Amino acid sequence: MTVAYLQLYLYALLTRMAVYRVKCAVIQTCQRDLIVMRYFIWALQFVVFLLFLGFALHNSQTVSLRYFLGYEWQAPLILMLLVFFSIGAAFGLLAGLGQLLKLRREILVLKKELRSRGTLTQSGPQQPDVVI
């Protein structure tokens, strides 16, 4: 019985070492991929910036926006587009703010419920044991 226990222990130890080696190889590969992806994203952002800059330079004509009661605002077209795009983005964020706050409140309630049950520890939920 003792020999079988030692064999099982040795098998578990070797399996964990193999899993650890695989994890390290995967992590190193992932880190390399993340570095390459970071440079790719920077290059993509630069290209998008150049496209927007060209768009802004080609649309620099002065346009007028006429309000009610004779009010009028004259500004470059790109400035008008930027202002109204920003206003639309702000309205979109405000529209999603209620749902975001509701979900945060629900998360807090669920965390309190987990703490009251005693299943949530300092480091988060407990991980299940690995069965070999």
NUTI-340109 format. One record per residue (C-alpha): residue in one letter; x, y, z. Coordinates in pm, 1 decimal. Example, Ala and Ser with C-alpha at 12.3 -4.5 7.8 and 13.67 -1.06 7.14 Angstrom:
<nuses>
(nuse "A",(1230.0,-450.0,780.0))
(nuse "S",(1367.0,-106.0,714.0))
</nuses>
This chain:
<nuses>
(nuse "M",(0.0,0.0,0.0))
(nuse "T",(284.8,238.4,76.0))
(nuse "V",(451.5,175.0,-261.0))
(nuse "A",(127.3,247.9,-446.5))
(nuse "Y",(87.2,569.7,-249.1))
(nuse "L",(443.9,677.1,-333.3))
(nuse "Q",(388.1,593.0,-701.4))
(nuse "L",(70.9,799.8,-703.3))
(nuse "Y",(248.8,1087.7,-529.5))
(nuse "L",(538.8,1071.5,-777.2))
(nuse "Y",(295.6,1063.0,-1071.4))
(nuse "A",(110.3,1367.1,-934.9))
(nuse "L",(438.3,1552.8,-880.7))
(nuse "L",(563.9,1478.3,-1233.3))
(nuse "T",(227.5,1574.4,-1382.3))
(nuse "R",(231.4,1905.4,-1197.7))
(nuse "M",(586.2,1973.3,-1317.3))
(nuse "A",(484.1,1899.8,-1677.1))
(nuse "V",(181.3,2126.2,-1645.6))
(nuse "Y",(402.2,2396.4,-1495.4))
(nuse "R",(648.5,2369.1,-1787.4))
(nuse "V",(364.7,2393.7,-2037.0))
(nuse "K",(222.5,2695.3,-1854.4))
(nuse "C",(562.0,2868.6,-1859.5))
(nuse "A",(601.8,2802.6,-2232.7))
(nuse "V",(251.9,2930.7,-2299.7))
(nuse "I",(309.9,3240.9,-2085.4))
(nuse "Q",(636.2,3322.5,-2266.1))
(nuse "T",(467.8,3277.7,-2602.7))
(nuse "C",(177.0,3492.7,-2487.7))
(nuse "Q",(412.5,3765.3,-2368.1))
(nuse "R",(585.6,3771.0,-2707.5))
(nuse "D",(248.2,3784.2,-2879.6))
(nuse "L",(137.9,4069.5,-2653.5))
(nuse "I",(448.1,4271.9,-2738.7))
(nuse "V",(392.0,4219.7,-3111.5))
(nuse "M",(22.5,4304.5,-3072.2))
(nuse "R",(109.1,4622.5,-2881.2))
(nuse "Y",(328.0,4744.6,-3170.4))
(nuse "F",(58.7,4649.4,-3420.1))
(nuse "I",(-202.5,4848.0,-3226.8))
(nuse "W",(28.2,5152.0,-3211.5))
(nuse "A",(82.0,5133.4,-3588.7))
(nuse "L",(-292.2,5097.1,-3648.8))
(nuse "Q",(-366.4,5396.9,-3425.4))
(nuse "F",(-109.0,5602.5,-3616.2))
(nuse "V",(-268.6,5512.5,-3951.2))
(nuse "V",(-616.4,5601.2,-3820.8))
(nuse "F",(-480.8,5931.5,-3687.4))
(nuse "L",(-332.5,6013.3,-4028.6))
(nuse "L",(-664.9,5932.3,-4196.1))
(nuse "F",(-852.9,6163.1,-3958.6))
(nuse "L",(-591.4,6434.5,-4004.3))
(nuse "G",(-630.7,6414.6,-4381.7))
(nuse "F",(-1009.3,6423.0,-4342.9))
(nuse "A",(-980.1,6733.3,-4123.7))
(nuse "L",(-749.9,6911.0,-4366.1))
(nuse "H",(-982.3,6841.4,-4660.7))
(nuse "N",(-1291.4,6964.0,-4471.5))
(nuse "S",(-1172.5,7295.5,-4337.4))
(nuse "Q",(-1434.3,7506.9,-4516.8))
(nuse "T",(-1640.1,7739.0,-4301.4))
(nuse "V",(-2002.0,7633.1,-4265.2))
(nuse "S",(-2287.0,7800.2,-4084.9))
(nuse "L",(-2536.9,7636.5,-3854.9))
(nuse "R",(-2860.2,7830.5,-3830.7))
(nuse "Y",(-3063.1,7812.8,-3510.1))
(nuse "F",(-3412.4,7941.4,-3439.3))
(nuse "L",(-3473.8,8313.9,-3391.2))
(nuse "G",(-3197.1,8411.6,-3632.6))
(nuse "Y",(-2899.9,8279.1,-3438.3))
(nuse "E",(-2615.3,8143.2,-3647.7))
(nuse "W",(-2285.6,7971.3,-3569.8))
(nuse "Q",(-2002.6,7971.4,-3822.5))
(nuse "A",(-1713.8,7730.6,-3780.0))
(nuse "P",(-1501.0,7490.4,-3985.0))
(nuse "L",(-1684.8,7177.0,-4094.5))
(nuse "I",(-1449.1,6943.1,-3907.2))
(nuse "L",(-1514.1,7134.9,-3583.4))
(nuse "M",(-1890.3,7100.8,-3633.5))
(nuse "L",(-1853.6,6728.2,-3696.9))
(nuse "L",(-1632.9,6686.3,-3389.9))
(nuse "V",(-1874.5,6877.8,-3164.6))
(nuse "F",(-2181.1,6686.2,-3275.3))
(nuse "F",(-1999.3,6351.5,-3266.1))
(nuse "S",(-1889.7,6429.1,-2908.0))
(nuse "I",(-2245.1,6523.0,-2810.3))
(nuse "G",(-2375.3,6197.0,-2958.9))
(nuse "A",(-2108.8,5993.5,-2777.6))
(nuse "A",(-2197.2,6167.2,-2448.3))
(nuse "F",(-2567.1,6087.0,-2495.7))
(nuse "G",(-2476.1,5726.3,-2573.3))
(nuse "L",(-2269.6,5698.4,-2254.4))
(nuse "L",(-2548.6,5854.5,-2049.5))
(nuse "A",(-2794.4,5605.3,-2197.1))
(nuse "G",(-2578.0,5312.7,-2079.4))
(nuse "L",(-2498.4,5463.2,-1738.8))
(nuse "G",(-2822.2,5345.6,-1577.2))
(nuse "Q",(-2761.3,4984.2,-1679.7))
(nuse "L",(-2399.9,5004.2,-1558.7))
(nuse "L",(-2502.3,5131.9,-1215.3))
(nuse "K",(-2773.5,4867.5,-1189.5))
(nuse "L",(-2523.6,4589.4,-1265.9))
(nuse "R",(-2271.7,4726.3,-1013.6))
(nuse "R",(-2538.5,4730.7,-744.3))
(nuse "E",(-2629.6,4371.9,-831.1))
(nuse "I",(-2263.1,4267.5,-806.1))
(nuse "L",(-2235.3,4428.2,-460.9))
(nuse "V",(-2550.2,4247.7,-342.6))
(nuse "L",(-2418.8,3914.4,-471.2))
(nuse "K",(-2078.9,3968.2,-305.7))
(nuse "K",(-2249.4,4044.7,27.0))
(nuse "E",(-2455.3,3727.4,-10.9))
(nuse "L",(-2139.8,3522.6,-76.4))
(nuse "R",(-1968.7,3673.2,228.5))
(nuse "S",(-2267.6,3594.5,445.7))
(nuse "R",(-2254.8,3232.6,328.9))
(nuse "G",(-1883.8,3221.5,403.6))
(nuse "T",(-1782.8,3095.9,59.7))
(nuse "L",(-1591.9,3407.1,-43.4))
(nuse "T",(-1242.2,3425.5,104.2))
(nuse "Q",(-986.0,3702.9,97.5))
(nuse "S",(-835.8,3575.8,-229.7))
(nuse "G",(-1168.9,3519.8,-405.2))
(nuse "P",(-1373.6,3205.0,-462.1))
(nuse "Q",(-1207.5,2877.6,-372.0))
(nuse "Q",(-1065.8,2674.3,-657.9))
(nuse "P",(-1173.0,2309.0,-683.9))
(nuse "D",(-908.5,2045.2,-615.9))
(nuse "V",(-756.9,1874.9,-916.8))
(nuse "V",(-837.8,1505.7,-934.5))
(nuse "I",(-576.6,1291.7,-1103.7))
</nuses>
